[in-house]
């Protein structure tokens, strides 16, 4: 029997969706999938269960560096 991690990866590859694998926790692998206007973070846990979060946006391109600096400073304080 195949682990759920491989099932999710095969699905992403079959659909031609770009993804990245990361490891931030001892008990899971994080798959970040990139879609148009959306990013999905999929956690596949050692025991096989899956959790995911969706992040949607308009993908506007910004070019004002002072606004970027403010955003990054604000995130650094949290």
Secondary structure, DSSP 8 states (H G I E B T S, - for coil): ---HHHHHHHHHHHTT-EEEEEEEETTEEEEEEEETTEEEEEEEETTS-EEEEEEE--------HHHHHHHHHHHHT-
